[in-house]
Each structure stands twice: as C-alpha cells, then as structure tokens.
Amino acid sequence: MEMYIGEGFAGNGVNASHINIMIGPRNGVVGQAFSASLASPSQGHCPFMVVIKPNVPAKPMTLYVNKAEISGELHGNATWGASQAAIAKAVTEALLEGILPAQAEDEWCIVTANWVNPGCDDIDEVYRNNYRACTQAIYAAMEKLPTRHQLTQALPQLGNPFYTPKA
C-alpha cells in the first residue's frame, strides 16, 4: 500500500504554520489513520473534515487534526476558519493541477496535523502561512522529499524556530 508523508513550515513568529501530512489510499494505512482519528477525538483535539465551503468537502477527503488545543475566539477562528480554508485550497489545487494522481480524488484520503499558535494575531497571515505550508507538505510527500542530498546539506544547519544547537 502507498503512503506519502510530508512536512511544511511557513512564516515567522506567532502566525507561522507547521503541517505534517499523510496521503494515501483509503484502503491502506492512511485510511485506517483517517477513520481512527475521526472516530476518537481527545480532550482539546477534535479532528474534522476539511471543507471548501459548507457541504463541499475538499477532495481527496481530508481530515484536519489540530496540534494546539483551541484557546479563545481568535485562535478558534484561525484554526477552524483560516487554517482550514488554506488546507482546503492547497489540497484541491493539488488535485486539480495533477500533483495528486487522478485516483486520489475518490480512492485516497489525507490526514493533516496542523499547528496554529494560540497566540496568533493576524488571521490573514495564518491563512497565507497555512496555505504555503500545506502546499509544501503535499509537494514534499508526493516527491518523497527530502532527498539524501538535501539531508546532507541541511544537517550542518540543524535547528528550528524553537531551538538551534550551539556549536
């Protein structure tokens, strides 16, 4: 069974976005993860279907899993509104542009794990960063990135927005 895994990060500060993504057939491990996640929400983390607009879900069917517990109205709107809309756009464009194969439309599913900072302060920037991060994650998954060469080049620059090791 096929399973594609990707990661995308975009933006800076409190409006940055980090997305992990699994893409693959509904009858495989991604489909199992999709159904298990949807059927078993946990305290503060209630996976939901990504929609382009009410009653029009993105295709392939996409499950949104929030990494941060919702804290306040702005954070809720940024997560359920801006971030979800960005994921819907990125997934739908990937299908329509052929980045995802044709059979993905009705035979595959996607699970996204999304970071929206509870301290976010610009819902439009959250949207832009989530769109960019999701687009990157889909591309990385389908192209099986990073390559060994990219790993070799990146290792001397080890670090992330929360920690960079001292020499």
Rosetta constraint file for C-alpha pairs under 8 A:
AtomPair CA 1 CA 25 HARMONIC 7.38 0.50
AtomPair CA 1 CA 28 HARMONIC 5.75 0.50
AtomPair CA 1 CA 29 HARMONIC 7.53 0.50
AtomPair CA 2 CA 24 HARMONIC 5.69 0.50
AtomPair CA 2 CA 25 HARMONIC 6.69 0.50
AtomPair CA 2 CA 28 HARMONIC 7.28 0.50
AtomPair CA 3 CA 22 HARMONIC 6.76 0.50
AtomPair CA 3 CA 23 HARMONIC 5.78 0.50
AtomPair CA 3 CA 24 HARMONIC 4.73 0.50
AtomPair CA 3 CA 25 HARMONIC 7.45 0.50
AtomPair CA 3 CA 28 HARMONIC 7.90 0.50
AtomPair CA 3 CA 29 HARMONIC 7.24 0.50
AtomPair CA 3 CA 30 HARMONIC 6.60 0.50
AtomPair CA 4 CA 22 HARMONIC 5.65 0.50
AtomPair CA 4 CA 23 HARMONIC 4.99 0.50
AtomPair CA 4 CA 24 HARMONIC 6.17 0.50
AtomPair CA 4 CA 141 HARMONIC 4.97 0.50
AtomPair CA 4 CA 142 HARMONIC 6.13 0.50
AtomPair CA 4 CA 144 HARMONIC 7.12 0.50
AtomPair CA 5 CA 20 HARMONIC 7.52 0.50
AtomPair CA 5 CA 21 HARMONIC 5.62 0.50
AtomPair CA 5 CA 22 HARMONIC 4.66 0.50
AtomPair CA 5 CA 23 HARMONIC 6.43 0.50
AtomPair CA 5 CA 137 HARMONIC 7.93 0.50
AtomPair CA 5 CA 140 HARMONIC 7.61 0.50
AtomPair CA 5 CA 141 HARMONIC 4.63 0.50
AtomPair CA 5 CA 142 HARMONIC 7.76 0.50
AtomPair CA 5 CA 144 HARMONIC 7.46 0.50
AtomPair CA 6 CA 20 HARMONIC 5.89 0.50
AtomPair CA 6 CA 21 HARMONIC 5.18 0.50
AtomPair CA 6 CA 22 HARMONIC 6.68 0.50
AtomPair CA 6 CA 136 HARMONIC 7.94 0.50
AtomPair CA 6 CA 137 HARMONIC 4.56 0.50
AtomPair CA 6 CA 138 HARMONIC 6.12 0.50
AtomPair CA 6 CA 139 HARMONIC 7.52 0.50
AtomPair CA 6 CA 140 HARMONIC 5.08 0.50
AtomPair CA 6 CA 141 HARMONIC 4.01 0.50
AtomPair CA 6 CA 142 HARMONIC 7.76 0.50
AtomPair CA 6 CA 144 HARMONIC 7.59 0.50
AtomPair CA 6 CA 145 HARMONIC 7.36 0.50
AtomPair CA 7 CA 18 HARMONIC 7.52 0.50
AtomPair CA 7 CA 19 HARMONIC 5.68 0.50
AtomPair CA 7 CA 20 HARMONIC 4.58 0.50
AtomPair CA 7 CA 21 HARMONIC 6.24 0.50
AtomPair CA 7 CA 133 HARMONIC 7.68 0.50
AtomPair CA 7 CA 134 HARMONIC 7.85 0.50
AtomPair CA 7 CA 136 HARMONIC 7.04 0.50
AtomPair CA 7 CA 137 HARMONIC 4.32 0.50
AtomPair CA 7 CA 138 HARMONIC 7.72 0.50
AtomPair CA 7 CA 140 HARMONIC 6.73 0.50
AtomPair CA 7 CA 141 HARMONIC 7.40 0.50
AtomPair CA 8 CA 17 HARMONIC 7.95 0.50
AtomPair CA 8 CA 18 HARMONIC 5.82 0.50
AtomPair CA 8 CA 19 HARMONIC 5.23 0.50
AtomPair CA 8 CA 20 HARMONIC 6.63 0.50
AtomPair CA 8 CA 132 HARMONIC 7.74 0.50
AtomPair CA 8 CA 133 HARMONIC 4.31 0.50
AtomPair CA 8 CA 134 HARMONIC 5.99 0.50
AtomPair CA 8 CA 135 HARMONIC 7.54 0.50
AtomPair CA 8 CA 136 HARMONIC 5.06 0.50
AtomPair CA 8 CA 137 HARMONIC 4.37 0.50
AtomPair CA 8 CA 140 HARMONIC 7.86 0.50
AtomPair CA 9 CA 16 HARMONIC 7.39 0.50
AtomPair CA 9 CA 17 HARMONIC 5.58 0.50
AtomPair CA 9 CA 18 HARMONIC 4.48 0.50
AtomPair CA 9 CA 19 HARMONIC 6.44 0.50
AtomPair CA 9 CA 129 HARMONIC 7.87 0.50
AtomPair CA 9 CA 132 HARMONIC 7.76 0.50
AtomPair CA 9 CA 133 HARMONIC 4.81 0.50
AtomPair CA 9 CA 136 HARMONIC 7.68 0.50
AtomPair CA 10 CA 16 HARMONIC 5.71 0.50
AtomPair CA 10 CA 17 HARMONIC 5.36 0.50
AtomPair CA 10 CA 18 HARMONIC 6.74 0.50
AtomPair CA 10 CA 129 HARMONIC 5.10 0.50
AtomPair CA 10 CA 130 HARMONIC 7.06 0.50
AtomPair CA 10 CA 132 HARMONIC 6.15 0.50
AtomPair CA 10 CA 133 HARMONIC 5.10 0.50
AtomPair CA 11 CA 15 HARMONIC 6.62 0.50
AtomPair CA 11 CA 16 HARMONIC 4.20 0.50
AtomPair CA 11 CA 17 HARMONIC 6.36 0.50
AtomPair CA 11 CA 129 HARMONIC 5.50 0.50
AtomPair CA 12 CA 16 HARMONIC 4.77 0.50
AtomPair CA 14 CA 117 HARMONIC 5.77 0.50
AtomPair CA 14 CA 118 HARMONIC 7.97 0.50
AtomPair CA 14 CA 119 HARMONIC 5.82 0.50
AtomPair CA 14 CA 120 HARMONIC 4.78 0.50
AtomPair CA 14 CA 121 HARMONIC 7.04 0.50
AtomPair CA 15 CA 116 HARMONIC 7.20 0.50
AtomPair CA 15 CA 117 HARMONIC 6.60 0.50
AtomPair CA 15 CA 119 HARMONIC 7.97 0.50
AtomPair CA 15 CA 120 HARMONIC 5.04 0.50
AtomPair CA 15 CA 121 HARMONIC 6.78 0.50
AtomPair CA 15 CA 122 HARMONIC 6.63 0.50
AtomPair CA 15 CA 123 HARMONIC 7.88 0.50
AtomPair CA 15 CA 125 HARMONIC 6.20 0.50
AtomPair CA 15 CA 126 HARMONIC 5.13 0.50
AtomPair CA 15 CA 129 HARMONIC 7.34 0.50
AtomPair CA 16 CA 116 HARMONIC 7.31 0.50
AtomPair CA 16 CA 117 HARMONIC 7.48 0.50
AtomPair CA 16 CA 126 HARMONIC 6.66 0.50
AtomPair CA 16 CA 129 HARMONIC 6.02 0.50
AtomPair CA 16 CA 130 HARMONIC 7.75 0.50
AtomPair CA 17 CA 114 HARMONIC 7.32 0.50
AtomPair CA 17 CA 115 HARMONIC 5.71 0.50
AtomPair CA 17 CA 116 HARMONIC 6.03 0.50
AtomPair CA 17 CA 117 HARMONIC 7.91 0.50
AtomPair CA 17 CA 126 HARMONIC 7.00 0.50
AtomPair CA 17 CA 129 HARMONIC 5.53 0.50
AtomPair CA 17 CA 130 HARMONIC 5.31 0.50
AtomPair CA 17 CA 133 HARMONIC 6.33 0.50
AtomPair CA 18 CA 114 HARMONIC 5.99 0.50
AtomPair CA 18 CA 115 HARMONIC 5.14 0.50
AtomPair CA 18 CA 116 HARMONIC 7.62 0.50
AtomPair CA 18 CA 130 HARMONIC 7.45 0.50
AtomPair CA 18 CA 133 HARMONIC 6.38 0.50
AtomPair CA 19 CA 112 HARMONIC 6.61 0.50
AtomPair CA 19 CA 113 HARMONIC 5.64 0.50
AtomPair CA 19 CA 114 HARMONIC 4.69 0.50
AtomPair CA 19 CA 115 HARMONIC 6.39 0.50
AtomPair CA 19 CA 130 HARMONIC 7.65 0.50
AtomPair CA 19 CA 133 HARMONIC 6.16 0.50
AtomPair CA 19 CA 134 HARMONIC 6.15 0.50
AtomPair CA 19 CA 137 HARMONIC 6.80 0.50
AtomPair CA 20 CA 112 HARMONIC 5.71 0.50
AtomPair CA 20 CA 113 HARMONIC 5.12 0.50
AtomPair CA 20 CA 114 HARMONIC 6.69 0.50
AtomPair CA 20 CA 137 HARMONIC 6.73 0.50
AtomPair CA 21 CA 110 HARMONIC 7.01 0.50
AtomPair CA 21 CA 111 HARMONIC 5.73 0.50
AtomPair CA 21 CA 112 HARMONIC 4.51 0.50
AtomPair CA 21 CA 113 HARMONIC 6.38 0.50
AtomPair CA 21 CA 134 HARMONIC 7.99 0.50
AtomPair CA 21 CA 137 HARMONIC 6.36 0.50
AtomPair CA 21 CA 138 HARMONIC 7.11 0.50
AtomPair CA 21 CA 141 HARMONIC 7.56 0.50
AtomPair CA 22 CA 30 HARMONIC 6.48 0.50
AtomPair CA 22 CA 110 HARMONIC 5.63 0.50
AtomPair CA 22 CA 111 HARMONIC 5.21 0.50
AtomPair CA 22 CA 112 HARMONIC 6.54 0.50
AtomPair CA 22 CA 141 HARMONIC 7.62 0.50
AtomPair CA 23 CA 30 HARMONIC 6.38 0.50
AtomPair CA 23 CA 108 HARMONIC 7.15 0.50
AtomPair CA 23 CA 109 HARMONIC 6.03 0.50
AtomPair CA 23 CA 110 HARMONIC 4.57 0.50
AtomPair CA 23 CA 111 HARMONIC 6.67 0.50
AtomPair CA 23 CA 141 HARMONIC 7.52 0.50
AtomPair CA 24 CA 28 HARMONIC 7.06 0.50
AtomPair CA 24 CA 29 HARMONIC 7.69 0.50
AtomPair CA 24 CA 30 HARMONIC 5.48 0.50
AtomPair CA 24 CA 31 HARMONIC 7.23 0.50
AtomPair CA 24 CA 104 HARMONIC 7.61 0.50
AtomPair CA 24 CA 108 HARMONIC 5.16 0.50
AtomPair CA 24 CA 109 HARMONIC 5.83 0.50
AtomPair CA 24 CA 110 HARMONIC 6.69 0.50
AtomPair CA 25 CA 29 HARMONIC 7.70 0.50
AtomPair CA 25 CA 30 HARMONIC 6.49 0.50
AtomPair CA 25 CA 31 HARMONIC 6.25 0.50
AtomPair CA 25 CA 104 HARMONIC 7.27 0.50
AtomPair CA 25 CA 107 HARMONIC 5.73 0.50
AtomPair CA 25 CA 108 HARMONIC 3.91 0.50
AtomPair CA 25 CA 109 HARMONIC 6.14 0.50
AtomPair CA 26 CA 30 HARMONIC 6.37 0.50
AtomPair CA 26 CA 31 HARMONIC 3.93 0.50
AtomPair CA 26 CA 32 HARMONIC 7.31 0.50
AtomPair CA 26 CA 107 HARMONIC 5.82 0.50
AtomPair CA 26 CA 108 HARMONIC 4.78 0.50
AtomPair CA 26 CA 109 HARMONIC 5.61 0.50
AtomPair CA 27 CA 31 HARMONIC 5.64 0.50
AtomPair CA 27 CA 32 HARMONIC 7.39 0.50
AtomPair CA 27 CA 107 HARMONIC 7.98 0.50
AtomPair CA 27 CA 108 HARMONIC 7.97 0.50
AtomPair CA 28 CA 32 HARMONIC 6.40 0.50
AtomPair CA 29 CA 33 HARMONIC 6.15 0.50
AtomPair CA 30 CA 34 HARMONIC 6.00 0.50
AtomPair CA 30 CA 109 HARMONIC 6.89 0.50
AtomPair CA 30 CA 110 HARMONIC 7.08 0.50
AtomPair CA 30 CA 111 HARMONIC 7.30 0.50
AtomPair CA 31 CA 35 HARMONIC 6.21 0.50
AtomPair CA 31 CA 108 HARMONIC 7.48 0.50
AtomPair CA 31 CA 109 HARMONIC 6.28 0.50
AtomPair CA 31 CA 110 HARMONIC 8.00 0.50
AtomPair CA 32 CA 36 HARMONIC 6.01 0.50
AtomPair CA 33 CA 37 HARMONIC 5.89 0.50
AtomPair CA 33 CA 111 HARMONIC 7.58 0.50
AtomPair CA 34 CA 38 HARMONIC 6.15 0.50
AtomPair CA 34 CA 63 HARMONIC 6.66 0.50
AtomPair CA 34 CA 109 HARMONIC 7.38 0.50
AtomPair CA 34 CA 110 HARMONIC 7.29 0.50
AtomPair CA 34 CA 111 HARMONIC 6.05 0.50
AtomPair CA 35 CA 39 HARMONIC 5.99 0.50
AtomPair CA 36 CA 40 HARMONIC 6.09 0.50
AtomPair CA 37 CA 41 HARMONIC 6.50 0.50
AtomPair CA 37 CA 47 HARMONIC 6.56 0.50
AtomPair CA 38 CA 46 HARMONIC 7.78 0.50
AtomPair CA 38 CA 47 HARMONIC 5.62 0.50
AtomPair CA 38 CA 48 HARMONIC 6.82 0.50
AtomPair CA 38 CA 63 HARMONIC 7.51 0.50
AtomPair CA 41 CA 45 HARMONIC 5.96 0.50
AtomPair CA 41 CA 46 HARMONIC 4.73 0.50
AtomPair CA 41 CA 47 HARMONIC 6.29 0.50
AtomPair CA 42 CA 46 HARMONIC 6.33 0.50
AtomPair CA 44 CA 68 HARMONIC 7.78 0.50
AtomPair CA 44 CA 69 HARMONIC 4.68 0.50
AtomPair CA 44 CA 70 HARMONIC 6.58 0.50
AtomPair CA 45 CA 65 HARMONIC 6.86 0.50
AtomPair CA 45 CA 66 HARMONIC 5.93 0.50
AtomPair CA 45 CA 67 HARMONIC 7.25 0.50
AtomPair CA 45 CA 68 HARMONIC 7.52 0.50
AtomPair CA 45 CA 69 HARMONIC 6.06 0.50
AtomPair CA 46 CA 65 HARMONIC 6.84 0.50
AtomPair CA 46 CA 66 HARMONIC 7.35 0.50
AtomPair CA 47 CA 63 HARMONIC 6.40 0.50
AtomPair CA 47 CA 64 HARMONIC 5.39 0.50
AtomPair CA 47 CA 65 HARMONIC 4.56 0.50
AtomPair CA 47 CA 66 HARMONIC 6.89 0.50
AtomPair CA 48 CA 63 HARMONIC 5.57 0.50
AtomPair CA 48 CA 64 HARMONIC 5.29 0.50
AtomPair CA 48 CA 65 HARMONIC 6.89 0.50
AtomPair CA 49 CA 57 HARMONIC 7.04 0.50
AtomPair CA 49 CA 61 HARMONIC 7.24 0.50
AtomPair CA 49 CA 62 HARMONIC 5.81 0.50
AtomPair CA 49 CA 63 HARMONIC 4.71 0.50
AtomPair CA 49 CA 64 HARMONIC 6.10 0.50
AtomPair CA 50 CA 57 HARMONIC 5.87 0.50
AtomPair CA 50 CA 58 HARMONIC 6.01 0.50
AtomPair CA 50 CA 61 HARMONIC 7.41 0.50
AtomPair CA 50 CA 62 HARMONIC 5.48 0.50
AtomPair CA 50 CA 63 HARMONIC 5.93 0.50
AtomPair CA 50 CA 64 HARMONIC 6.16 0.50
AtomPair CA 50 CA 84 HARMONIC 6.05 0.50
AtomPair CA 50 CA 85 HARMONIC 7.70 0.50
AtomPair CA 50 CA 87 HARMONIC 7.25 0.50
AtomPair CA 50 CA 88 HARMONIC 5.96 0.50
AtomPair CA 51 CA 55 HARMONIC 7.22 0.50
AtomPair CA 51 CA 56 HARMONIC 5.64 0.50
AtomPair CA 51 CA 57 HARMONIC 3.86 0.50
AtomPair CA 51 CA 58 HARMONIC 5.20 0.50
AtomPair CA 51 CA 84 HARMONIC 7.38 0.50
AtomPair CA 51 CA 85 HARMONIC 7.26 0.50
AtomPair CA 51 CA 88 HARMONIC 6.01 0.50
AtomPair CA 52 CA 56 HARMONIC 5.68 0.50
AtomPair CA 52 CA 57 HARMONIC 5.64 0.50
AtomPair CA 52 CA 58 HARMONIC 5.69 0.50
AtomPair CA 52 CA 85 HARMONIC 6.43 0.50
AtomPair CA 52 CA 88 HARMONIC 5.43 0.50
AtomPair CA 52 CA 89 HARMONIC 7.07 0.50
AtomPair CA 53 CA 57 HARMONIC 7.04 0.50
AtomPair CA 57 CA 61 HARMONIC 6.70 0.50
AtomPair CA 57 CA 62 HARMONIC 7.91 0.50
AtomPair CA 57 CA 88 HARMONIC 7.90 0.50
AtomPair CA 58 CA 62 HARMONIC 6.48 0.50
AtomPair CA 58 CA 88 HARMONIC 5.47 0.50
AtomPair CA 58 CA 89 HARMONIC 7.93 0.50
AtomPair CA 58 CA 91 HARMONIC 6.83 0.50
AtomPair CA 58 CA 92 HARMONIC 5.89 0.50
AtomPair CA 59 CA 91 HARMONIC 7.00 0.50
AtomPair CA 59 CA 92 HARMONIC 6.04 0.50
AtomPair CA 59 CA 95 HARMONIC 7.33 0.50
AtomPair CA 59 CA 104 HARMONIC 7.87 0.50
AtomPair CA 59 CA 105 HARMONIC 5.43 0.50
AtomPair CA 59 CA 106 HARMONIC 7.30 0.50
AtomPair CA 59 CA 109 HARMONIC 7.82 0.50
AtomPair CA 60 CA 91 HARMONIC 7.43 0.50
AtomPair CA 60 CA 92 HARMONIC 7.67 0.50
AtomPair CA 60 CA 95 HARMONIC 7.59 0.50
AtomPair CA 60 CA 104 HARMONIC 5.82 0.50
AtomPair CA 60 CA 105 HARMONIC 4.62 0.50
AtomPair CA 60 CA 106 HARMONIC 6.19 0.50
AtomPair CA 60 CA 107 HARMONIC 7.59 0.50
AtomPair CA 60 CA 108 HARMONIC 5.89 0.50
AtomPair CA 60 CA 109 HARMONIC 5.17 0.50
AtomPair CA 60 CA 110 HARMONIC 6.68 0.50
AtomPair CA 61 CA 105 HARMONIC 7.85 0.50
AtomPair CA 61 CA 106 HARMONIC 7.90 0.50
AtomPair CA 61 CA 108 HARMONIC 7.36 0.50
AtomPair CA 61 CA 109 HARMONIC 5.01 0.50
AtomPair CA 61 CA 110 HARMONIC 6.29 0.50
AtomPair CA 62 CA 109 HARMONIC 5.83 0.50
AtomPair CA 62 CA 110 HARMONIC 4.56 0.50
AtomPair CA 62 CA 111 HARMONIC 5.79 0.50
AtomPair CA 62 CA 112 HARMONIC 7.32 0.50
AtomPair CA 63 CA 110 HARMONIC 6.17 0.50
AtomPair CA 63 CA 111 HARMONIC 4.81 0.50
AtomPair CA 63 CA 112 HARMONIC 6.09 0.50
AtomPair CA 64 CA 84 HARMONIC 7.36 0.50
AtomPair CA 64 CA 111 HARMONIC 6.37 0.50
AtomPair CA 64 CA 112 HARMONIC 5.19 0.50
AtomPair CA 64 CA 113 HARMONIC 6.34 0.50
AtomPair CA 64 CA 114 HARMONIC 7.14 0.50
AtomPair CA 65 CA 111 HARMONIC 7.38 0.50
AtomPair CA 65 CA 112 HARMONIC 5.90 0.50
AtomPair CA 65 CA 113 HARMONIC 4.74 0.50
AtomPair CA 65 CA 114 HARMONIC 6.17 0.50
AtomPair CA 66 CA 79 HARMONIC 7.61 0.50
AtomPair CA 66 CA 113 HARMONIC 5.82 0.50
AtomPair CA 66 CA 114 HARMONIC 5.09 0.50
AtomPair CA 66 CA 115 HARMONIC 6.36 0.50
AtomPair CA 66 CA 116 HARMONIC 7.63 0.50
AtomPair CA 67 CA 113 HARMONIC 6.21 0.50
AtomPair CA 67 CA 114 HARMONIC 5.58 0.50
AtomPair CA 67 CA 115 HARMONIC 5.18 0.50
AtomPair CA 67 CA 116 HARMONIC 7.48 0.50
AtomPair CA 68 CA 115 HARMONIC 6.21 0.50
AtomPair CA 68 CA 116 HARMONIC 6.59 0.50
AtomPair CA 68 CA 117 HARMONIC 6.95 0.50
AtomPair CA 68 CA 118 HARMONIC 7.05 0.50
AtomPair CA 69 CA 118 HARMONIC 7.87 0.50
AtomPair CA 70 CA 75 HARMONIC 6.12 0.50
AtomPair CA 70 CA 76 HARMONIC 5.64 0.50
AtomPair CA 70 CA 79 HARMONIC 7.86 0.50
AtomPair CA 70 CA 118 HARMONIC 6.90 0.50
AtomPair CA 71 CA 75 HARMONIC 5.91 0.50
AtomPair CA 71 CA 76 HARMONIC 6.86 0.50
AtomPair CA 71 CA 118 HARMONIC 5.95 0.50
AtomPair CA 72 CA 76 HARMONIC 6.15 0.50
AtomPair CA 72 CA 118 HARMONIC 7.82 0.50
AtomPair CA 73 CA 77 HARMONIC 6.11 0.50
AtomPair CA 74 CA 78 HARMONIC 6.00 0.50
AtomPair CA 74 CA 120 HARMONIC 7.69 0.50
AtomPair CA 74 CA 121 HARMONIC 7.62 0.50
AtomPair CA 74 CA 123 HARMONIC 7.77 0.50
AtomPair CA 75 CA 79 HARMONIC 6.08 0.50
AtomPair CA 75 CA 116 HARMONIC 7.52 0.50
AtomPair CA 75 CA 117 HARMONIC 7.45 0.50
AtomPair CA 75 CA 118 HARMONIC 5.40 0.50
AtomPair CA 75 CA 119 HARMONIC 7.29 0.50
AtomPair CA 75 CA 120 HARMONIC 6.63 0.50
AtomPair CA 76 CA 80 HARMONIC 5.80 0.50
AtomPair CA 76 CA 81 HARMONIC 7.49 0.50
AtomPair CA 77 CA 81 HARMONIC 4.87 0.50
AtomPair CA 77 CA 82 HARMONIC 6.68 0.50
AtomPair CA 77 CA 123 HARMONIC 7.71 0.50
AtomPair CA 78 CA 82 HARMONIC 4.84 0.50
AtomPair CA 78 CA 83 HARMONIC 5.88 0.50
AtomPair CA 78 CA 116 HARMONIC 7.25 0.50
AtomPair CA 78 CA 120 HARMONIC 7.81 0.50
AtomPair CA 78 CA 123 HARMONIC 5.45 0.50
AtomPair CA 78 CA 126 HARMONIC 6.61 0.50
AtomPair CA 78 CA 127 HARMONIC 7.60 0.50
AtomPair CA 79 CA 83 HARMONIC 4.98 0.50
AtomPair CA 79 CA 84 HARMONIC 6.34 0.50
AtomPair CA 79 CA 116 HARMONIC 6.26 0.50
AtomPair CA 80 CA 84 HARMONIC 5.46 0.50
AtomPair CA 81 CA 85 HARMONIC 6.02 0.50
AtomPair CA 82 CA 86 HARMONIC 6.18 0.50
AtomPair CA 82 CA 123 HARMONIC 6.29 0.50
AtomPair CA 82 CA 124 HARMONIC 7.00 0.50
AtomPair CA 82 CA 126 HARMONIC 6.45 0.50
AtomPair CA 82 CA 127 HARMONIC 4.68 0.50
AtomPair CA 83 CA 87 HARMONIC 6.25 0.50
AtomPair CA 83 CA 116 HARMONIC 7.60 0.50
AtomPair CA 83 CA 126 HARMONIC 6.49 0.50
AtomPair CA 83 CA 127 HARMONIC 5.31 0.50
AtomPair CA 83 CA 130 HARMONIC 5.63 0.50
AtomPair CA 83 CA 131 HARMONIC 7.56 0.50
AtomPair CA 84 CA 88 HARMONIC 6.15 0.50
AtomPair CA 85 CA 89 HARMONIC 6.19 0.50
AtomPair CA 85 CA 127 HARMONIC 7.26 0.50
AtomPair CA 86 CA 90 HARMONIC 6.17 0.50
AtomPair CA 86 CA 127 HARMONIC 5.52 0.50
AtomPair CA 86 CA 128 HARMONIC 7.11 0.50
AtomPair CA 86 CA 130 HARMONIC 5.65 0.50
AtomPair CA 86 CA 131 HARMONIC 4.43 0.50
AtomPair CA 86 CA 134 HARMONIC 7.70 0.50
AtomPair CA 87 CA 91 HARMONIC 6.02 0.50
AtomPair CA 87 CA 130 HARMONIC 6.77 0.50
AtomPair CA 87 CA 131 HARMONIC 5.99 0.50
AtomPair CA 87 CA 134 HARMONIC 6.13 0.50
AtomPair CA 88 CA 92 HARMONIC 5.98 0.50
AtomPair CA 89 CA 93 HARMONIC 5.96 0.50
AtomPair CA 89 CA 131 HARMONIC 7.16 0.50
AtomPair CA 90 CA 94 HARMONIC 6.10 0.50
AtomPair CA 90 CA 131 HARMONIC 5.89 0.50
AtomPair CA 90 CA 132 HARMONIC 7.95 0.50
AtomPair CA 90 CA 134 HARMONIC 6.15 0.50
AtomPair CA 90 CA 135 HARMONIC 5.35 0.50
AtomPair CA 91 CA 95 HARMONIC 6.39 0.50
AtomPair CA 91 CA 134 HARMONIC 7.77 0.50
AtomPair CA 91 CA 135 HARMONIC 7.52 0.50
AtomPair CA 91 CA 138 HARMONIC 7.70 0.50
AtomPair CA 92 CA 96 HARMONIC 6.17 0.50
AtomPair CA 93 CA 97 HARMONIC 5.75 0.50
AtomPair CA 94 CA 98 HARMONIC 6.12 0.50
AtomPair CA 94 CA 99 HARMONIC 4.93 0.50
AtomPair CA 94 CA 100 HARMONIC 5.71 0.50
AtomPair CA 94 CA 135 HARMONIC 7.71 0.50
AtomPair CA 94 CA 138 HARMONIC 7.60 0.50
AtomPair CA 95 CA 99 HARMONIC 6.07 0.50
AtomPair CA 95 CA 100 HARMONIC 4.96 0.50
AtomPair CA 95 CA 101 HARMONIC 7.02 0.50
AtomPair CA 95 CA 102 HARMONIC 7.24 0.50
AtomPair CA 95 CA 104 HARMONIC 7.53 0.50
AtomPair CA 95 CA 105 HARMONIC 6.96 0.50
AtomPair CA 98 CA 102 HARMONIC 7.10 0.50
AtomPair CA 99 CA 139 HARMONIC 7.25 0.50
AtomPair CA 99 CA 142 HARMONIC 7.41 0.50
AtomPair CA 100 CA 104 HARMONIC 6.30 0.50
AtomPair CA 100 CA 142 HARMONIC 7.34 0.50
AtomPair CA 101 CA 105 HARMONIC 7.81 0.50
AtomPair CA 103 CA 107 HARMONIC 5.72 0.50
AtomPair CA 103 CA 108 HARMONIC 7.09 0.50
AtomPair CA 104 CA 108 HARMONIC 4.49 0.50
AtomPair CA 104 CA 109 HARMONIC 7.17 0.50
AtomPair CA 116 CA 120 HARMONIC 7.24 0.50
AtomPair CA 116 CA 126 HARMONIC 7.51 0.50
AtomPair CA 120 CA 126 HARMONIC 7.53 0.50
AtomPair CA 122 CA 126 HARMONIC 6.30 0.50
AtomPair CA 123 CA 127 HARMONIC 6.25 0.50
AtomPair CA 124 CA 128 HARMONIC 6.32 0.50
AtomPair CA 125 CA 129 HARMONIC 6.01 0.50
AtomPair CA 126 CA 130 HARMONIC 5.98 0.50
AtomPair CA 127 CA 131 HARMONIC 6.11 0.50
AtomPair CA 128 CA 132 HARMONIC 6.25 0.50
AtomPair CA 129 CA 133 HARMONIC 5.97 0.50
AtomPair CA 130 CA 134 HARMONIC 5.88 0.50
AtomPair CA 131 CA 135 HARMONIC 6.05 0.50
AtomPair CA 132 CA 136 HARMONIC 6.13 0.50
AtomPair CA 133 CA 137 HARMONIC 6.09 0.50
AtomPair CA 134 CA 138 HARMONIC 6.11 0.50
AtomPair CA 135 CA 139 HARMONIC 6.22 0.50
AtomPair CA 136 CA 140 HARMONIC 5.96 0.50
AtomPair CA 137 CA 141 HARMONIC 6.02 0.50
AtomPair CA 138 CA 142 HARMONIC 6.18 0.50
AtomPair CA 139 CA 143 HARMONIC 6.00 0.50
AtomPair CA 140 CA 144 HARMONIC 5.72 0.50
AtomPair CA 140 CA 145 HARMONIC 4.73 0.50
AtomPair CA 140 CA 146 HARMONIC 6.98 0.50
AtomPair CA 141 CA 145 HARMONIC 6.37 0.50
AtomPair CA 146 CA 150 HARMONIC 5.74 0.50
AtomPair CA 146 CA 151 HARMONIC 6.50 0.50
AtomPair CA 147 CA 151 HARMONIC 6.36 0.50
AtomPair CA 148 CA 152 HARMONIC 6.26 0.50
AtomPair CA 149 CA 153 HARMONIC 6.24 0.50
AtomPair CA 150 CA 154 HARMONIC 6.00 0.50
AtomPair CA 151 CA 155 HARMONIC 6.05 0.50
AtomPair CA 152 CA 156 HARMONIC 7.81 0.50
AtomPair CA 153 CA 157 HARMONIC 7.84 0.50
AtomPair CA 154 CA 158 HARMONIC 6.52 0.50
AtomPair CA 158 CA 164 HARMONIC 6.64 0.50
AtomPair CA 158 CA 165 HARMONIC 7.22 0.50
AtomPair CA 159 CA 163 HARMONIC 5.74 0.50
AtomPair CA 159 CA 164 HARMONIC 4.14 0.50
AtomPair CA 159 CA 165 HARMONIC 6.55 0.50
AtomPair CA 160 CA 164 HARMONIC 6.11 0.50
